[in-house]
Amino acid sequence: MTRRAHICPTCRRPFPPQLVVHGPVRQRIVDAIANRPDGITRAELLDVVYADDIDGGPENPNTVAVLIKYANAELAAQGYQIAPTWRGRGARYRLIEIQSPAAAGNPFARFMDAQQRILAAHSGGIAPGEPGK
């Protein structure tokens, strides 16, 4: 088994995390932003994401912001978020690591709690944390 280095030996930058979102365009957006830790502008993002599109991409550049919003909903579960460095012209989108509620404590805490309630209901007992009868 080989371990992947966390830092590129050539440019000395950390490797981007492997993030997965639904949809090919959203995935290209996430990959482009993850590969640019210094950030990427909306115009650069449109050029990278829609480079293969014969029409050149959407007419409204705000489409990127909408796709990022939907990607953020999926990235939150993975502990990441795409956020602009500032608002307005020339803003750069960056990938930011966040602490998800599941990662803050035990990631299996909700599962274990639900499992205890189910087992208690089947055995006729009272689950921990529930008021007595």
ChimeraX commands (.cxc) that place a marker at each C-alpha (Angstrom):
marker #1 position 0.00,0.00,0.00 radius 0.5
marker #1 position 1.40,3.39,-0.97 radius 0.5
marker #1 position 0.59,6.58,0.83 radius 0.5
marker #1 position -0.19,9.69,-1.15 radius 0.5
marker #1 position 1.94,12.68,-0.27 radius 0.5
marker #1 position 0.01,15.60,1.18 radius 0.5
marker #1 position 2.21,18.23,-0.46 radius 0.5
marker #1 position 3.28,18.44,-4.09 radius 0.5
marker #1 position 7.07,18.03,-4.29 radius 0.5
marker #1 position 7.29,20.46,-7.22 radius 0.5
marker #1 position 5.18,23.44,-6.20 radius 0.5
marker #1 position 5.05,22.72,-2.43 radius 0.5
marker #1 position 1.27,23.21,-2.34 radius 0.5
marker #1 position -1.11,20.83,-0.59 radius 0.5
marker #1 position -3.01,18.44,-2.85 radius 0.5
marker #1 position -6.71,19.28,-3.17 radius 0.5
marker #1 position -9.15,16.99,-1.35 radius 0.5
marker #1 position -11.19,14.45,-3.30 radius 0.5
marker #1 position -14.69,15.96,-3.25 radius 0.5
marker #1 position -17.73,14.54,-5.00 radius 0.5
marker #1 position -20.88,16.42,-6.05 radius 0.5
marker #1 position -23.69,15.51,-8.43 radius 0.5
marker #1 position -23.63,16.80,-11.99 radius 0.5
marker #1 position -20.70,17.11,-14.38 radius 0.5
marker #1 position -20.68,20.93,-14.46 radius 0.5
marker #1 position -20.83,21.21,-10.67 radius 0.5
marker #1 position -18.04,18.65,-10.39 radius 0.5
marker #1 position -15.87,20.65,-12.82 radius 0.5
marker #1 position -16.54,23.81,-10.78 radius 0.5
marker #1 position -15.56,22.09,-7.52 radius 0.5
marker #1 position -12.44,20.56,-9.09 radius 0.5
marker #1 position -11.37,23.90,-10.61 radius 0.5
marker #1 position -11.78,25.73,-7.31 radius 0.5
marker #1 position -10.09,22.94,-5.31 radius 0.5
marker #1 position -7.08,23.03,-7.65 radius 0.5
marker #1 position -6.63,26.78,-7.10 radius 0.5
marker #1 position -5.96,27.41,-3.39 radius 0.5
marker #1 position -5.22,31.07,-4.19 radius 0.5
marker #1 position -8.78,31.43,-5.53 radius 0.5
marker #1 position -10.35,31.80,-8.95 radius 0.5
marker #1 position -12.51,34.60,-10.37 radius 0.5
marker #1 position -15.90,34.03,-11.93 radius 0.5
marker #1 position -14.57,34.84,-15.41 radius 0.5
marker #1 position -11.69,32.37,-15.03 radius 0.5
marker #1 position -14.11,29.78,-13.69 radius 0.5
marker #1 position -16.40,30.21,-16.70 radius 0.5
marker #1 position -13.42,29.80,-19.03 radius 0.5
marker #1 position -12.23,26.61,-17.31 radius 0.5
marker #1 position -15.62,24.96,-16.81 radius 0.5
marker #1 position -17.11,25.72,-20.21 radius 0.5
marker #1 position -13.93,25.37,-22.31 radius 0.5
marker #1 position -15.42,22.33,-24.11 radius 0.5
marker #1 position -18.79,23.97,-24.75 radius 0.5
marker #1 position -19.22,25.04,-28.38 radius 0.5
marker #1 position -21.55,27.88,-27.30 radius 0.5
marker #1 position -19.06,29.14,-24.71 radius 0.5
marker #1 position -21.25,28.53,-21.68 radius 0.5
marker #1 position -24.23,30.32,-20.22 radius 0.5
marker #1 position -25.15,33.86,-21.21 radius 0.5
marker #1 position -25.65,34.93,-17.60 radius 0.5
marker #1 position -22.46,34.66,-15.53 radius 0.5
marker #1 position -24.58,34.46,-12.36 radius 0.5
marker #1 position -25.20,30.81,-13.31 radius 0.5
marker #1 position -21.88,29.99,-11.64 radius 0.5
marker #1 position -23.11,31.43,-8.33 radius 0.5
marker #1 position -26.25,29.28,-8.51 radius 0.5
marker #1 position -24.25,26.13,-9.28 radius 0.5
marker #1 position -21.88,26.92,-6.40 radius 0.5
marker #1 position -24.87,27.29,-4.07 radius 0.5
marker #1 position -26.09,23.79,-4.98 radius 0.5
marker #1 position -22.56,22.38,-4.74 radius 0.5
marker #1 position -22.18,23.91,-1.27 radius 0.5
marker #1 position -25.22,21.99,-0.09 radius 0.5
marker #1 position -23.44,18.74,-0.99 radius 0.5
marker #1 position -19.98,19.87,0.15 radius 0.5
marker #1 position -21.17,20.75,3.65 radius 0.5
marker #1 position -21.60,17.05,4.44 radius 0.5
marker #1 position -17.97,16.53,3.37 radius 0.5
marker #1 position -16.73,19.37,5.58 radius 0.5
marker #1 position -16.04,21.97,2.87 radius 0.5
marker #1 position -17.61,25.12,1.46 radius 0.5
marker #1 position -16.96,27.35,-1.54 radius 0.5
marker #1 position -16.96,31.01,-0.54 radius 0.5
marker #1 position -15.98,34.27,-2.23 radius 0.5
marker #1 position -13.12,36.19,-0.64 radius 0.5
marker #1 position -15.18,39.39,-0.92 radius 0.5
marker #1 position -18.30,40.55,-2.70 radius 0.5
marker #1 position -18.32,42.45,-5.95 radius 0.5
marker #1 position -16.15,42.73,-9.03 radius 0.5
marker #1 position -13.00,40.61,-9.05 radius 0.5
marker #1 position -14.03,38.39,-6.14 radius 0.5
marker #1 position -12.20,35.08,-5.98 radius 0.5
marker #1 position -13.90,31.83,-5.03 radius 0.5
marker #1 position -12.00,29.59,-2.62 radius 0.5
marker #1 position -12.53,26.21,-1.06 radius 0.5
marker #1 position -12.77,26.51,2.72 radius 0.5
marker #1 position -12.70,23.66,5.19 radius 0.5
marker #1 position -15.56,23.89,7.67 radius 0.5
marker #1 position -16.40,21.84,10.72 radius 0.5
marker #1 position -19.58,19.94,9.94 radius 0.5
marker #1 position -21.92,19.18,12.84 radius 0.5
marker #1 position -21.31,15.46,12.36 radius 0.5
marker #1 position -17.53,15.92,12.43 radius 0.5
marker #1 position -17.65,18.09,15.56 radius 0.5
marker #1 position -18.40,15.16,17.80 radius 0.5
marker #1 position -18.74,11.50,17.13 radius 0.5
marker #1 position -19.84,11.09,13.49 radius 0.5
marker #1 position -21.90,8.07,14.50 radius 0.5
marker #1 position -23.60,9.75,17.47 radius 0.5
marker #1 position -26.93,10.30,15.71 radius 0.5
marker #1 position -26.87,6.78,14.31 radius 0.5
marker #1 position -26.12,5.27,17.71 radius 0.5
marker #1 position -28.86,7.34,19.37 radius 0.5
marker #1 position -31.41,6.26,16.75 radius 0.5
marker #1 position -30.30,2.64,17.06 radius 0.5
marker #1 position -30.75,2.73,20.84 radius 0.5
marker #1 position -34.27,4.14,20.44 radius 0.5
marker #1 position -35.19,1.44,17.94 radius 0.5
marker #1 position -33.84,-1.33,20.16 radius 0.5
marker #1 position -35.65,0.11,23.18 radius 0.5
marker #1 position -38.92,0.31,21.24 radius 0.5
marker #1 position -38.65,-3.34,20.18 radius 0.5
marker #1 position -37.81,-4.54,23.67 radius 0.5
marker #1 position -40.51,-2.40,25.29 radius 0.5
marker #1 position -38.02,-0.43,27.37 radius 0.5
marker #1 position -37.26,3.26,27.55 radius 0.5
marker #1 position -34.48,4.63,25.39 radius 0.5
marker #1 position -31.78,6.76,27.02 radius 0.5
marker #1 position -32.70,10.43,27.00 radius 0.5
marker #1 position -36.44,9.82,26.85 radius 0.5
marker #1 position -38.72,10.69,29.74 radius 0.5
marker #1 position -40.15,7.78,31.72 radius 0.5
marker #1 position -43.67,6.52,31.22 radius 0.5
marker link #1:1,2 radius 0.2
marker link #1:2,3 radius 0.2
marker link #1:3,4 radius 0.2
marker link #1:4,5 radius 0.2
marker link #1:5,6 radius 0.2
marker link #1:6,7 radius 0.2
marker link #1:7,8 radius 0.2
marker link #1:8,9 radius 0.2
marker link #1:9,10 radius 0.2
marker link #1:10,11 radius 0.2
marker link #1:11,12 radius 0.2
marker link #1:12,13 radius 0.2
marker link #1:13,14 radius 0.2
marker link #1:14,15 radius 0.2
marker link #1:15,16 radius 0.2
marker link #1:16,17 radius 0.2
marker link #1:17,18 radius 0.2
marker link #1:18,19 radius 0.2
marker link #1:19,20 radius 0.2
marker link #1:20,21 radius 0.2
marker link #1:21,22 radius 0.2
marker link #1:22,23 radius 0.2
marker link #1:23,24 radius 0.2
marker link #1:24,25 radius 0.2
marker link #1:25,26 radius 0.2
marker link #1:26,27 radius 0.2
marker link #1:27,28 radius 0.2
marker link #1:28,29 radius 0.2
marker link #1:29,30 radius 0.2
marker link #1:30,31 radius 0.2
marker link #1:31,32 radius 0.2
marker link #1:32,33 radius 0.2
marker link #1:33,34 radius 0.2
marker link #1:34,35 radius 0.2
marker link #1:35,36 radius 0.2
marker link #1:36,37 radius 0.2
marker link #1:37,38 radius 0.2
marker link #1:38,39 radius 0.2
marker link #1:39,40 radius 0.2
marker link #1:40,41 radius 0.2
marker link #1:41,42 radius 0.2
marker link #1:42,43 radius 0.2
marker link #1:43,44 radius 0.2
marker link #1:44,45 radius 0.2
marker link #1:45,46 radius 0.2
marker link #1:46,47 radius 0.2
marker link #1:47,48 radius 0.2
marker link #1:48,49 radius 0.2
marker link #1:49,50 radius 0.2
marker link #1:50,51 radius 0.2
marker link #1:51,52 radius 0.2
marker link #1:52,53 radius 0.2
marker link #1:53,54 radius 0.2
marker link #1:54,55 radius 0.2
marker link #1:55,56 radius 0.2
marker link #1:56,57 radius 0.2
marker link #1:57,58 radius 0.2
marker link #1:58,59 radius 0.2
marker link #1:59,60 radius 0.2
marker link #1:60,61 radius 0.2
marker link #1:61,62 radius 0.2
marker link #1:62,63 radius 0.2
marker link #1:63,64 radius 0.2
marker link #1:64,65 radius 0.2
marker link #1:65,66 radius 0.2
marker link #1:66,67 radius 0.2
marker link #1:67,68 radius 0.2
marker link #1:68,69 radius 0.2
marker link #1:69,70 radius 0.2
marker link #1:70,71 radius 0.2
marker link #1:71,72 radius 0.2
marker link #1:72,73 radius 0.2
marker link #1:73,74 radius 0.2
marker link #1:74,75 radius 0.2
marker link #1:75,76 radius 0.2
marker link #1:76,77 radius 0.2
marker link #1:77,78 radius 0.2
marker link #1:78,79 radius 0.2
marker link #1:79,80 radius 0.2
marker link #1:80,81 radius 0.2
marker link #1:81,82 radius 0.2
marker link #1:82,83 radius 0.2
marker link #1:83,84 radius 0.2
marker link #1:84,85 radius 0.2
marker link #1:85,86 radius 0.2
marker link #1:86,87 radius 0.2
marker link #1:87,88 radius 0.2
marker link #1:88,89 radius 0.2
marker link #1:89,90 radius 0.2
marker link #1:90,91 radius 0.2
marker link #1:91,92 radius 0.2
marker link #1:92,93 radius 0.2
marker link #1:93,94 radius 0.2
marker link #1:94,95 radius 0.2
marker link #1:95,96 radius 0.2
marker link #1:96,97 radius 0.2
marker link #1:97,98 radius 0.2
marker link #1:98,99 radius 0.2
marker link #1:99,100 radius 0.2
marker link #1:100,101 radius 0.2
marker link #1:101,102 radius 0.2
marker link #1:102,103 radius 0.2
marker link #1:103,104 radius 0.2
marker link #1:104,105 radius 0.2
marker link #1:105,106 radius 0.2
marker link #1:106,107 radius 0.2
marker link #1:107,108 radius 0.2
marker link #1:108,109 radius 0.2
marker link #1:109,110 radius 0.2
marker link #1:110,111 radius 0.2
marker link #1:111,112 radius 0.2
marker link #1:112,113 radius 0.2
marker link #1:113,114 radius 0.2
marker link #1:114,115 radius 0.2
marker link #1:115,116 radius 0.2
marker link #1:116,117 radius 0.2
marker link #1:117,118 radius 0.2
marker link #1:118,119 radius 0.2
marker link #1:119,120 radius 0.2
marker link #1:120,121 radius 0.2
marker link #1:121,122 radius 0.2
marker link #1:122,123 radius 0.2
marker link #1:123,124 radius 0.2
marker link #1:124,125 radius 0.2
marker link #1:125,126 radius 0.2
marker link #1:126,127 radius 0.2
marker link #1:127,128 radius 0.2
marker link #1:128,129 radius 0.2
marker link #1:129,130 radius 0.2
marker link #1:130,131 radius 0.2
marker link #1:131,132 radius 0.2
marker link #1:132,133 radius 0.2
view
